[in-house]
Amino acid sequence: MKRLLWLGVGLAVGALVVRKLTQKANEFTPSGIAGSVSQSAGGLVESVRAFVDDVRVNMAEREQQIHDAFANGVTFQDEFEDLRDDDLEVEFDEPINGPRQRHTY
C-alpha cells in the first residue's frame, strides 16, 4: 500500500513537471512569441495612452490657471523665467551658427 501511495505521488509530480515544461516550451514557439509580443505591445500602448491622458489633464489645469490669472488682472508667476536666457540676441537674417559658407569647386 505504501508503494502505491508513492507511485501516485510520483505520477502527480511528474505530470505537473511535464505540464509546466510544455507550457514553457510553447512560449518559445512562433505563436507563443507572437502572443507575448502582442501583450507587451498592448501594455506599451496602454502606458502611452495613460501618459497622454495625464498630460492633457495637467495641461488643461495649467491653462485654466493662466486664464484665471489673466481674467483677474494678476501677473502670473513665470516659474521658468530664470531658466531662459533673455539676453541672447540673435540676428534673424543669419543662421545661429554664422553666415553660410559658399564653396567653390
N, C-alpha and C positions, 0 to 999 in steps of 0.2 A: 504494500500500500504506500509505503514511504517513497519507493522508486517511482510510482505512478504520479505522486504529487510533484516530485522534482522534474519529471518528464513534462508535466503540464506547465510548470513554471518556465522551464527551458523553452518550450514551444511558444509560450506567450511572449517571453522576452525576445526570442528570435524573430517572431512575427513583427513586433514593434520596431526592432532594429532594421529589418528588411523594408518595412513601410517608410521609415524615416530616410533610409538611404535612397529609396526610389523617389521620394519627394525631392530630395536634394539633387539627384541626378536629373530630374525633369526640369529643374531650374536652369540647367546648362544646355538644354535643347534650344533650337531656334525659337520655338513657340514660348518657352519659358523666359528666354531673354527678352523677346518682344513684349511679353506681359510685364516684365519688370521695368523695361524702358517706358512703357506707356504709363505705368503707375508713377514712375519718377517724373515724367513729363507732366502728368496731371497734377502732381504735387507742386511742381515748379510754377505751372500756370496759375494755380490757386494762390501761391505765395505772392506772385507778381500782382495778381488781381487784388489781393488784400492790401498790398503796399500802395497801389494806385488809389484805392478807396480811402486809405488813411491820408494820403497826400491831398486828395480832393477835399476831405473834411477839414483838415487843418488849413488848407488854402482858403476855403470859404470863411472859416473863423477869422483868419488874419485880414481878409478883405473886408469883413464886417467891422472889425476893429478900426481899420483905416477909414471906412465910410463914416462911422460914428464920430471919429475924431475930426474929420473934415466938416461934418454937419454941425458939430458943436463949436467949431472955430478953434479947436485945441491944436496946438502944434504937436504933431505926432513924433514921438521919440524915435529917431533912427538908430537902431541897435548896432548897425554895421558901419556907421559913419567913420569910425576910427580905422576900419579895415581898408577903406577906399583911399587912394592917393589922388586927391583933387588937384594937387599941384602939377600933375603931369600935363604938359602941353604938347599936343600932337597937331602937326600941320596936316590937314586933310587932303592937301594936294599931293603929298608924297606918302609912300608906304612907311610903316613904322620902322622898318629896318633900313631906311635910307633910300636914296634915289635908285632907280633900276639901272643896272649897268648894261650898256649896249655892247654886244660882242660883234666884232668884225671878223669874218672868216675869209 
